[in-house]
Amino acid sequence: MRRPTVNLPSFIEKAERSVYWLVALALMAGSFVYLLFVIIEAAKGYWSGEFTLTTLHLLNGTLLALMLAQLVFTTVNFLHTGILKIEPVLIVGIIAAVRRMLLISATFGIQVEPLAPIEFNQVMIELGLLILTTLSLSISTHLLRIHSRKEDVLLQGVLHEKK
């Protein structure tokens, strides 16, 4: 009896693409459901008169949904081009850091009692690290864009010379 031949690399490639599509669909579905939940909860909060806390939760939820959408974009883009672009991932990191900074600022802005000195120091250290993270991710994104433009110019020159 003859054993069927299986092109294993092709099979693995197809399986990998299937996993990426499933991840993209799961992230998008999760983003839609979460965003819908956030909007419904915001409507309830605004209706009950809790404007500050509701706005804080709405901001937090929408930024999280934006991060998920950016990850979906990155995954789908990778599936279409076969190239993993790092810039969208850096942008997700920037959004995550800004989201956390906004939450910290808003949470302590509405807090009635002052923080203990050690808690205050911990919050200030976290904010400082988030600022450094945001700055380093922004610089990385900028440098990546500059490098990408230089590659585009070089590629245009090579294509022009071939004509």
MOHU-V95795 format. One record per residue. N is the residue number from 1. PSI is psi in whole degrees, -180 to 180 (none if undefined). D_CENTER is the distance of its C-alpha to the mean C-alpha in Angstrom with 1 decimal. Layout:
n=N psi=PSI d_center=D_CENTER
n=N psi=PSI d_center=D_CENTER
This chain:
n=1 psi=135 d_center=52.6
n=2 psi=134 d_center=49.9
n=3 psi=138 d_center=46.3
n=4 psi=141 d_center=43.7
n=5 psi=136 d_center=41.6
n=6 psi=127 d_center=37.9
n=7 psi=89 d_center=35.7
n=8 psi=-46 d_center=33.4
n=9 psi=-40 d_center=30.9
n=10 psi=-42 d_center=30.5
n=11 psi=-45 d_center=30.2
n=12 psi=-40 d_center=27.5
n=13 psi=-45 d_center=25.6
n=14 psi=-39 d_center=25.8
n=15 psi=-41 d_center=24.8
n=16 psi=-45 d_center=21.7
n=17 psi=-39 d_center=20.8
n=18 psi=-41 d_center=21.6
n=19 psi=-44 d_center=19.2
n=20 psi=-42 d_center=16.3
n=21 psi=-41 d_center=17.4
n=22 psi=-40 d_center=17.8
n=23 psi=-45 d_center=14.3
n=24 psi=-45 d_center=13.0
n=25 psi=-41 d_center=15.6
n=26 psi=-43 d_center=14.9
n=27 psi=-42 d_center=11.2
n=28 psi=-44 d_center=12.5
n=29 psi=-44 d_center=15.4
n=30 psi=-40 d_center=13.7
n=31 psi=-45 d_center=11.6
n=32 psi=-49 d_center=14.9
n=33 psi=-45 d_center=16.9
n=34 psi=-43 d_center=14.9
n=35 psi=-41 d_center=14.7
n=36 psi=-44 d_center=18.4
n=37 psi=-45 d_center=19.2
n=38 psi=-43 d_center=17.7
n=39 psi=-43 d_center=19.7
n=40 psi=-45 d_center=22.8
n=41 psi=-36 d_center=22.6
n=42 psi=-42 d_center=22.2
n=43 psi=-43 d_center=25.3
n=44 psi=-44 d_center=27.2
n=45 psi=-44 d_center=26.3
n=46 psi=-37 d_center=27.3
n=47 psi=-36 d_center=30.4
n=48 psi=-6 d_center=31.4
n=49 psi=8 d_center=31.1
n=50 psi=76 d_center=28.4
n=51 psi=-45 d_center=26.6
n=52 psi=-52 d_center=25.1
n=53 psi=-38 d_center=23.6
n=54 psi=-42 d_center=22.6
n=55 psi=-39 d_center=20.8
n=56 psi=-47 d_center=18.9
n=57 psi=-38 d_center=17.9
n=58 psi=-45 d_center=17.0
n=59 psi=-46 d_center=14.8
n=60 psi=-47 d_center=13.0
n=61 psi=-42 d_center=12.7
n=62 psi=-36 d_center=11.7
n=63 psi=-37 d_center=8.8
n=64 psi=-42 d_center=7.7
n=65 psi=-38 d_center=8.6
n=66 psi=-41 d_center=6.7
n=67 psi=-43 d_center=3.3
n=68 psi=-42 d_center=5.7
n=69 psi=-38 d_center=7.2
n=70 psi=-37 d_center=5.1
n=71 psi=-38 d_center=5.5
n=72 psi=-46 d_center=8.9
n=73 psi=-44 d_center=9.6
n=74 psi=-44 d_center=9.2
n=75 psi=-47 d_center=11.4
n=76 psi=-40 d_center=13.8
n=77 psi=-41 d_center=14.2
n=78 psi=-40 d_center=15.1
n=79 psi=-35 d_center=17.5
n=80 psi=-38 d_center=19.2
n=81 psi=-24 d_center=19.5
n=82 psi=6 d_center=19.6
n=83 psi=126 d_center=17.8
n=84 psi=114 d_center=14.4
n=85 psi=132 d_center=12.9
n=86 psi=-25 d_center=11.2
n=87 psi=-46 d_center=10.3
n=88 psi=-33 d_center=7.1
n=89 psi=-40 d_center=6.0
n=90 psi=-39 d_center=7.6
n=91 psi=-39 d_center=6.1
n=92 psi=-41 d_center=2.6
n=93 psi=-40 d_center=5.9
n=94 psi=-46 d_center=7.8
n=95 psi=-42 d_center=6.3
n=96 psi=-43 d_center=6.7
n=97 psi=-44 d_center=10.0
n=98 psi=-40 d_center=11.2
n=99 psi=-46 d_center=10.7
n=100 psi=-41 d_center=12.8
n=101 psi=-43 d_center=15.2
n=102 psi=-41 d_center=15.8
n=103 psi=-44 d_center=16.5
n=104 psi=-48 d_center=18.8
n=105 psi=-46 d_center=20.6
n=106 psi=-39 d_center=21.1
n=107 psi=-45 d_center=22.2
n=108 psi=-14 d_center=24.7
n=109 psi=-30 d_center=25.7
n=110 psi=-3 d_center=27.0
n=111 psi=136 d_center=28.4
n=112 psi=-47 d_center=32.2
n=113 psi=143 d_center=33.4
n=114 psi=155 d_center=32.7
n=115 psi=152 d_center=30.9
n=116 psi=153 d_center=33.0
n=117 psi=-40 d_center=33.1
n=118 psi=-38 d_center=31.2
n=119 psi=-40 d_center=28.4
n=120 psi=-45 d_center=28.2
n=121 psi=-41 d_center=28.1
n=122 psi=-41 d_center=25.3
n=123 psi=-42 d_center=23.2
n=124 psi=-39 d_center=24.1
n=125 psi=-44 d_center=23.1
n=126 psi=-44 d_center=19.7
n=127 psi=-41 d_center=19.2
n=128 psi=-44 d_center=20.6
n=129 psi=-38 d_center=18.4
n=130 psi=-38 d_center=15.2
n=131 psi=-44 d_center=16.9
n=132 psi=-39 d_center=17.6
n=133 psi=-47 d_center=14.1
n=134 psi=-43 d_center=12.9
n=135 psi=-46 d_center=16.0
n=136 psi=-38 d_center=15.7
n=137 psi=-37 d_center=12.2
n=138 psi=-43 d_center=13.6
n=139 psi=-41 d_center=16.8
n=140 psi=-42 d_center=15.3
n=141 psi=-44 d_center=13.5
n=142 psi=-46 d_center=16.9
n=143 psi=-37 d_center=18.9
n=144 psi=-41 d_center=17.0
n=145 psi=-41 d_center=17.8
n=146 psi=-46 d_center=21.3
n=147 psi=-40 d_center=21.8
n=148 psi=-41 d_center=20.6
n=149 psi=-40 d_center=23.1
n=150 psi=-41 d_center=25.8
n=151 psi=-40 d_center=25.3
n=152 psi=-42 d_center=25.6
n=153 psi=-43 d_center=28.7
n=154 psi=-42 d_center=30.2
n=155 psi=-41 d_center=29.6
n=156 psi=-40 d_center=31.2
n=157 psi=-41 d_center=34.1
n=158 psi=-43 d_center=34.7
n=159 psi=-37 d_center=34.6
n=160 psi=-39 d_center=37.0
n=161 psi=-33 d_center=39.4
n=162 psi=-24 d_center=39.7
n=163 psi=none d_center=41.0
